[in-house]
């Protein structure tokens, strides 16, 4: 059986459903093909089940790419967080704002998925789940519907194909490299994917010293050196390494194999603080116990910090201690990989796509949106906003 549509969207996640809804609003006939049994699996687990659906402060500066840092600007400007929030409110979904301008549902992520499904239904989008895609071909170049997608549910023909199949994070939810394969099939460059927003793991020496601290969390400021952004959030010690928002954030801007740097006492004038501790005749461990759990103070000081009163520290010793507290340098062994990664770094090279429409520059009618593109947002609703913005851009043009 052959099904004919104006637009075929591959993938029923956030970007794909939103793109389908926009294309439908523009009067296009649209089919969404999803290989899983249900739509929006990553939507459902996001934000601890409450979906951090956007960030009011989203700008191009909040995204990581190997290409031009200006690439996201066009799509983000033409579909803003305020516009998506207006849609959310039109469906009566209660929401709240958390720190760093993150927006969450008051109740459940299912509300966002339900909203997208309802919006698609209202404009006649046809959704096919458990639909295995066997091939994607530009089989009829001179035809009004040149694209042919062969699936387990028949052949679909369309004027445009939008690839919204996501990246490699959360493989248990059905993530595959399918989108990268399509890009390569049509000659588009793919930036080698790797896990992003992912916990980092210890080298053996650090593991022996810190693994027993599993569950300890403190506020820190992390960065990856140079002009990279600084993230002030919680750092969580685990039995395998470091996690928490400040670590997930820095994992995405860190180059593979590079160290990270951690200010362990952000917001504190550390030289003045140590001077006060000198007057109290405290040792470094005793001083740090006033701001950290004792077992963290003990483990951190076991790295060669002299166990004597700070009053007996030379100026050079104090300067060294200040430097270590302000910039603890950690060389991770690696990361926890795609099963624990929130997102995928890399993907379809932005140089291959129009920043206005997300259409391939070399293959007319072929679009790539969402996580499959080499655009990765920071933690905190930015990746959802890219899904909405890129879906809107492609849906308006496909």
N, C-alpha and C positions, 0 to 999 in steps of 0.2 A: 504494500500500500504506500502511495506517495502523498505526503501532506505538503501543502504550499502555504507559505507565510511571507510577509515582508521581512521580518527579522527573526532569527533564531538566536536565543541566548543559551550558551552552554554553561550551566551551573546555576543552582538555585540557592545561592547564599545571599548575603547582604547586597553586594554590588549587582549581582545578576537580577535579583528581584526588583531592585530599584530601577535599574536600566529598563527592564521590561515594562514597568509601570509608566515610566516617562515616555517610552516609545509608543505605548498604547494610548496615552493621553494625546499624542501627536497624530493619532488616527492610523497608526500602523498595526497590522495584524502580527501578533507576536506569539512565539512558542518558547517556553523554557524547558530545557532538557536537563534533568538531574539524575545522576546515576545512583544516588542513595534512595532509601525508602521514604525519607522525609526531608523536608526543606530546612535550611537554616540551622544546621547543627551547631555551628560556631556562635551564632547569635544566641542560642539557648543557654550556652555555658558561660557566656561573657559576663563580666562584672559580678562574678559570684552568683549568677542566676538573675541579676537585675539589669544587665545590659547597660554598660557605659556608652550610650548611643551617640554621643558627640562631645566635643569640647568647645566651649564658647570662645576660646582664645586661639583656635586653629589658624595657623599661617603656614606658608611654605617653609619657614624656619624650623618647624616641628617635624620635618620629614627627612629621612636619610635616603640618598640615592647616589649611584656612581656616576650619574650623568649631570646635567645642568641643575643646580639647586633651584632655578627659577621655574622648572617644568611644571610643578603642581599649581603655580599661581593662577593660571587661567581657569582651570576647573574649580579650584577652591573659591575664586572670586565670583563665579557664576552660579554657584550653589553653596550657600553659607550655612553655618550651624543654626542661625536664627530661622532660616527657612525650614530646615528639618524640624526644629523645635515647634514651629507653627503647625506642621503636619501632625506631629505627635499630639499636640494639644487639641487639634481638630478631631482626634479620635478619643478624646477624653482620658488620655493616659496621664496619670499623675506622675510627677517627676520631682527630683530634688538635685541640688547642686552640692558637690563636695569640693574639697580643696583643689586648687589648680584648675578651677572652672570646669570640672568634669560633671556631666549630667547623667543621672541614673534613673531608671524606673523606680517608683516607690514599691511596686509589687513584683513584677516578674518580667523576664526577658521575653516570655511568650507573647506579651502584649505587643512588642515591636514586630515579632514575626507575624502575629495575627494581623497587625496593621498592614504590613507589606502584602500579605496574601489577599486581604480585602481590597486593597488598592488595585492589585493586579486583576482580581475578579471583576471589579467595577469597569475596567477598560477592555475586558474580553481576552486577557492573556490566557493562553492554554498552557497548562503545566503538566508535564509528563515526568513522574518519578520512576525510579527503578528502570531507567532508560539508559542502557549501555551504549556508548558511542563507539562505533566500529571504524568509521573513517570520516574525514572532513576534506572535501574536494571542491575546487573551483572548476566544476565539470562542464559548465556551459557558459563560457566567457562572453558570448555575444547575446545571451538570453537576458531578459529582465530579471530572472532569478538564477544567477549563475552558480550559486552555492548549493552543494548537495551534501547532506549529512546522513550517513547510513547508520542506523541504530537497531537495537533489539526490538524496537517498536515500529519499524518501517523506515522509509526514506523521507527525509524532510528537505524541501527546497526553499530557498529564500534569496532575497536581494542582498542581505547583510548577515554576517555571523559575528556575534559578540562573545569573546572568550572570557568567562568570569568564573573559572574553575578553582581559583585560589592557589595557594602555595603548598608547602610541604609540612607545615606545622600541624600538630594533632593528627598523626596518621590514623589513630583509632577512630577518628570521625570521618575517615574516607579520603583524606588528602592523598593526592597522587601528582606525579610530574606531567600529567597529561597536557596542561596548557603550554609548558615549555616545548613539548614535542610538536605541537601545532605550530608554534612560532618558528622552530627550526625547520619544519617541513616546508614552510613558505619563505625560508631564507632570512628570517629575522634573527638578529643577534640576541643571545640570552646571557645576561650576567650570571655567573655561577652562583646558584642559591646557597645560602647557609642559614642556620637558625638565628633568629633575632628575638630580643626581649626574653632572654633565656638565662637561667641560673648558671654560675660559673663553678668549676670544680677545683679542688685543691691539688697541688703537687704533694708528693709523699711526706716531705718534712712538715709542711703546713697542716696536712691532714692529721699527723701524729699530735700536733700541738693544739689544734682547734676543733677537731671533729667532735669532741665531747661537749662542745658548747651548743650543740644542736638545740634550737628553740630560742636562743638569746637574740634579741633584736635591739638595736640602738639607732638613733638618727645620725646620719653621716652626710657628707657631700662627696660625690664621686665625679671623676672625670677621666678621660683617656689620654691626657697629655695635649700639648700644643693649644690650639684654639678650639678644641672640642667643647661642647656644652658641659655645664656643671649641673648635677642633679642632687638636690637636697631632699632626701627621703629616708625611709627606714632601710637598714641593712640587716638581713636575717642570716644568722649562722645555721648551717645545716650539717648533717653528718657527712655530706659529700663535698660541701663548698660553701659558697655565699649566694644568697638570693635576696628577695625583698625588692621593692620598687627602685631603689637607687642602683642596685646591681643590674636589674633587668634593663633599665634605661642605658647604662653605660655599656652593656654588652652589645648594643646595636651600633654604637658609634666607635667602638674599639676595633682596631684592625686585628685580624686573626694572628694569634701568637704574641700580641703586644700586652704589656702590663696595664693594670689600672691603678689609679691613685685615689686614696681615700683620706679626707679630712675627718678625723675621728671626733673632733669637738667643734663642729661648725657653729658659728655665732658667738664663740668664746674668744676673748683676747688671751691666747694661750700663754704668752710670756708673762702677762700680768697675773694670770691665774696661778701659774707656777710660783711666781714671787710670793703670792699670798700663802701658798702651801709651804714654802720655805720657812715662813715665820711660824708655821704650826709644827715645824720639825717633822713633817710627814715624808715617808718614802714615796716613790712614784706609785707603787701599788696602793698604798693607803690613800693617796690623793685621788687616784682614779676610781677607787671604790666609792667615792662620794658622788660619782656621776655614772658609773657603770655597775653591773652586777660583779660581785667579787670574783667569780670564776673567770670572767672575761679579763678583768684587771690582772689576775694572776697569770693567765695564759699569754696575754700580750706582753707583759713584763718579762716573761721567761725567754723572750727573744734577745736576751743580752742587755736588758736595761739594768744598770747597777742597783742592787738592793741595799741602798743606804739612804739616809735622810737627804732630802733635796738641798738642805742647807749646806751639805758637804759637796755638792756638785760644783765643778768648775764652770766657768762661763762657757767653755767649749762643750762640756757635757750637757749643759742646759740648752744650748743652741741645737745640739744634736737631738735632744728629746723633743724640742719644739718642732723641728723639721719632721720627725717621725710621726708626731701626732697630727700635724697639719697635712702631711703627705705620705701616709703609709703606702708603700708601693708593693703591690701584690702581683705576682706572676701566676696567672691561672694555668692549670694543666690543660684545660679545655672548657667545654660547656656540657650541659645535660642533653643537648641534641633536640631533634624535632619533637619527641614526645612531650617535652616540657617547654618548648618554645611557644610564645604567644603568636609569633608571626614568622614570615620568611623574608630574609634580606635577599637582594638580587632579584632576578626575573627578567622579563622582556625589557631590553634596553630602551630607555625613553627616547634615544636618538632615532629609533625606528618608528616613532609614533608622533602624531600631531598632538601638541599640548592642548589644543582647543577641542578636539573631538575624540582623541584616543584611537583614531583610525591609523592603520598601517600606512606609512608614506609610500610603500612600494606595492602593496596589494590592496586594491580598492575593495571596500566592503568588508574588510577584516578588522575587527576592533579588539583591544585588550584592555580590561579594566580591573580595578581592585588589587588584590594581593599578588596576582600573577605578574604585575608590572613591577619594575625596579623602583618602587616608591614605598617606603616603610615609615609609618608614623611612630612617634614616641608612645609610651604607655599613657593611657588616660583618655580614650575616646577619639584619638586622632586617626586611628586606622578605620574606624567606622565612618568618620567624616570623609576620608578619602574614598571609601566605598560609595557613599552617597554622591559625592561630587564627580567622581569619574563615571559612575553609572548615569548620572544626569547628563554629562557631556556626551557620552556615546549614545544614550537613548534619544537625545535631541537631534542627533545627526544620522543615526542608522536608518 
